[in-house]
């Protein structure tokens, strides 16, 4: 009888995990179902650390999906409390530490101040991996390194964020090698889909996503597939009407592109993908000028040394767009240099006329002009949330006043 009861609990636990996976991808109904499952399991086994951790994760997701800001904060805090309790029950459990770290990583640092907890959990996992290389898979190790870097960045520790990423190239040498033939076959399928997706074809975006899901399953953590997968996340963000999904998918896409560049910093294809993607993103929502400058400069320098793979037209376009980016951030002298170089590299009369107008627009301007950063999409969402919280508090105050 006891064995049958345990089997039932195990089946419910596994079902809860499967449903939760859908919830992590944004399915709100799945989150509610998972909450019911883990709530019941928790009643039966109140001191089961792993169940407590999953229950806390579900509560955090309920907070994510809540409409009212105060409910968001309450559910998220309840989730954190359960996750902390789970760690206190079993501080050496790998899965529990990973669950808490991932929740802490995604909560706004300005409200919950839990990036340090994420750092502690990710560091705990990495310390165990150093003692036993079988503790984590290569894919898990890569993901934890990338997430630890983000946690350091969220905590304002930029030096540590950059230092931890230096471990990725070492990992890259251990990964499964994909033959050049395999890569060429993949690119033959991806390049036309990518072009159609950029032109607004939503089906092409979905086709890219499905193809890359399969490829990344076969060849985990390959930089070129990660780069294209990051682009699909950004294109999905472009096509969705949900502001929350725009923020989440954009952040995930940029993170994948940064990870791909970190893993293969000398790969011109990946640099081109990240640089062009960053250039196309809305300038008022994404402050990516330094990323564009880094990638474009890398590609232009290689082209000047005869090591690049760009056609002349694309090479000239990069120099022109680099000038645009310099101009946008007030580095007028650098923009001037880019456009002057182009005057000697083209004979196209229309292009020469455009360059003449660009150079004329910089006449009399200082070499460097400070231009305030435009507001990012993340800051807009946070500002709206703060306003909503303010309205909610005012409403509560009025209700209390009426009662008095």
N, C-alpha and C positions, 0 to 999 in steps of 0.2 A: 504493500500500500504506500509506504514511504517512498519507495523507488518510483512508483507511478506518479506520485505527487511531484517529485524532483524533476521527472521527465517533462511534466506539464509546465513547470516553472521555466525549465530550460527552453522549451519551445516558445513560450511567451516572451522570454528574454531575447531570443534570436529574432522573433517577429518584430519586437520593439526596435531592435537595432536596424532591421531592414526598412521599417517605416521611417525611422529617424533619418536615414540616408536621404530619403525623398524630401524630408523636411529641411535638411541642410541645403538642398538645391532650390528651396523657395516654396515648397508645397505647404501652405498653411494648414490645410486639412490633415495632412500627414503628421504635422507637429501635434495637433490636438489628439489624434489617435495614439501617437507615441506617448503622450502625457498620461492618457488613461491607462495604458499598459504598464508603464513604469510606476505610476501611483499605486496600482494594485499590487505589483510585485514588492514595492517598498513597505506596504502594510504587512505583507507576509514575512518579509525579511528586513526589518528596520535597521539592522546593523551590517547589512551587506554593502561593503564599500563600493563595489562596482555598480550595483544598482543605484546607489545614492549619487554616484558620479553621472550616470546617464540621466537620472531624474533632474539633476542640476543643469545639465546641458539642455534638456527639453524646456526647462523653465526659462533659460536664457533666450531660447528661440521664440517662446511665447512673448517675451519682452520685445524681441525684434519685430514681431508681427503685430503687436498691439498698436492701436490708433492713438490713444491718449498718451502724451509724454510721461505723465506721472505713473501710469500703469506700466509703461516701458521700463522706467527706472526701478519700480518695485519688483517686477518679475525678474529683471536682470540681477538685482541684488539678492533675491531669493535663490536664484540659480547659483550665484557666487558662493552664498552661504553653504548650500548643499555640496558644492564641489570642494570647498575648504574642509567640510566635515568628512567627505570621502577620503581626502588626502590624510586627514588626521587618523582615520580608521586604518588606512593602509598606505603609508607614505612611499613604499617601494614598488607600488604597482605601476607598470609602464603605461597601461591603457588609461588609468585614472589620471596620471600626470599629463598625458597627451591631451585628454579631454579638457582638463582645466586650462592648460596652456592655450589651446585653440580658442576657448571662450574668452579668456583674458585678452588675447591678442586682438579680438574683434570688437571689444567694448571700447567706447570713447574714453581715451585717457583723461580728458579734461573733466569727466564726471565720475569715473570709477577708480582712477589711479592704480590700475592693476597690471601695467606693463612689466613692473618689476617681478610680479608673481609669474608671469609668462616666461620671463628671463630665467627665473629660478628653476621652473619646470623643464624648459628646453635644455638648460645647462645640466640638470640632473640626468636627463636622458643621454646627452652626449658624453657625460662622465662614465656612464655605464657602458656605452659603446666603446670607449677607449680601453676599458678593461676586457671587453669581450666583443669582438668584431661581428659576431653573429646576433648580437642584441638587436640591431636594426638592419633592415635591408638598405641597399644603396639608395633606393628611392626615398625611403623614410629619412635617411641621413640627410640627403639633399634638401628635402622639404623642411626639416627641422632647422638646418643651417639658414635657409632663406627666411624662415619665420622668426628665428632668433634675431637676425639682422633687422627685421621690421620692428620687433619688440624693442630693441635697443634704440632704433630711430624714434619710435613713439615716445620713449622715455627721455628723449633729448640727448642720448649718448651716441653721437654721430661717429666718433672715432671707433668705438667698439663695433658699431653697425658695419663699418667698412672692413674692419679687421677680420670679423668672423666670416665674411664672404670670401676671404682669401683661401679658405679651405676647399672651396668648390673646384678649382682647377685640379687639385690633387685627386678629388673623387672622380673627376672626368676621365682620368687615365684608367680607372678601374672598370668603367662602364662597358657594356657589351658593344663591340665595334660593329657598326652598320657599314656594309660595303658601299663604295661610291655608286655602284650600279643600283643598289636599293634606293639610295638617296635620289638619284636621277629619275628613277621610276616614280618615286613619290612626288618629286617636284613637277614632273610632267603632268600629274593630276592636279596638284595644288595651284600652280601658277595661273591657269585659266580660270579656276574657281575663284581665286583671290582677286583677279581682275574684275570678274563679273560682280563679286561681292562689293568691291569698292565702288562700282557703278550703281549700287543700290539694289542689287538682286538678292532678296532675302532668302530665296531657296538656295542660292549658291553659298550663303553663310551657313545654313543648316547642313548642306552637303559637306562643306569644309569641316564643320564641327564633328560630324559622324565619322568622316574619314580619319581625322586626327585622333579621335577617341580610340579607334581600333589600332592605329599605328603606335600611339603612345602606350597602349597595352602590350604590344609586341616588342617595342623598343623604348623602354622607360627612360626618361631623363636625357634624351638626345637633344642637344641645343637647337638644331634647326626645326625639329618638330615642336619643341616648346615655344619657339619664337612664333611659328605660324598659329599655334594654339592660342597664344596670347593675343594675336591679332583677331582671331575669331571671337574671343571674349569681348574685345573692344567693339567689334562690329555688331555683336549681339546687344551691347550696351547702346549703340547708336540706334538700333531698331526698336528697342523697348520703350514703352510710354511711362514705365515706373521709374521715378527718380531714384528710389532706393536701389533698384536693380542696375540703373545706370552707374551709380556710384560703386556698387559692389563689383560689377563685372569690369568696369573700367580699371578699378584698383587691381583686380586679379590679372587682367590682361597686361597692364604695365609691369606688374611684378614678374610675370612670366618672361616678358621681353628683357627686363633687367637681369633676370637669372640666366637667360640664354647668353647674353653678352658677357656676363661674369664667367660662365663656363667655357666660352669660346671667344675671348676678346679679340682674336686676330681674324675671325671669320667675317669677311667683307659682306657676305650675303645677309648675315644676321644684323650687322651694323646698318646696312641699307634698309632692312625691314623695320628696325626700331626707329631709325632716324626719319624715314618717310612717314611712318605711322604717327610719330610725335608731331611732325610738321603739319599733318592733316587734322589733328585734333583741334577742337575749338579753342582759340587762344585765350578767350576770357574765362574759361573754366580750368584750363590746364597750363601750369607754369613750367613748361618743358624746354625752354630756350637752351639751357645748359646741356641737356641731353642731345638736342639737335646739333648744337655746335660741336659737341664731343664726337658724335658719329659722323657728321658731314666732314669735319676736319680730318678725321681718320681716313675716310674714303678719298678725299681730295689729295691728301698727302701721298697715299699709295698710288693714286693715279699719276701724280707728278713724277713718282719714282719708276713708273712703268710697271707697277705690280698689281694694278687694279684690273677688274673685269668689266668695267662700265664702258658702254658705247659713248662716243664723243658727245652726242646730244644729251645723254643723261648726266654726264660729267659736268657739262656746262650748266645744266639745270641746277645741280647741287650747289655750284658756286653762286649762282644767282639767288637761290633760296637762302643760302647761308648769309648773303648780304641782307636779305629781307629780315632774317632773324636778328642780325646785329643791329639793324636800324630800329627794329621793334623795341629792343632793350636799351637803346640810347648809345650804342657803341658805333657812332657815326663814322669814325676814322676807319674802323675795320670793315664797315659796309662799303665805304668808298674804295678801299683796296680791292674788295671782291669784284665790284662792278668795273673798276679800271682794268683789272686782269682780263675780264671778259671782252673788253673793247679790242684787245689784241688777239683774241682767240676765235672771233666770229666775223664773217663777212655778210651775214644776213642783214639787209637794210632795215627791216622792221625791228629786229632785235637791237640793232645799233641805236635806232631812234629811241627805243624804250630805255636803253642804258643811259642815253643822253639826258632824258627826262629825270631818271633816278639820280644821276650825279648832280643835276641842276637843283633838285629838291634838297640836297645836302649843303648847298653853298651857304656860307655864313653861319653854319651850325657848329657848336663846340665838338671837339673830338669825342668827348664822352658826356652824355647828359643823363642825369638820374631820372628814371621813370618808375613810379610806384608800381608794385606788382598788382595785377588785376585779381579780383576775388575768384577763388577757386570754387569748383562745384561742391567740394566737401564743406567749405566755409559757408556757402549759401545754405546748404542743408542744415548745418549746425545753427546758423542764425535763425532759420525758420523754426527749428525745434525750440530754441530759447524763447522766441516770441510766443510759441504755443504754450510753453510752460508758464510764461508770464501771464498769459490770458487765463490759463487754468487757475493759477494762484489768485488772480484778481476775482475770478468767479467764486472761488471758495471763500474768499474774504467777505464778499458781498453776502453769501449765504449765511456765514457766521454772524454777520452784523444784523441780518434780518431776524435770526433766531434770538439774538439778545434784545 
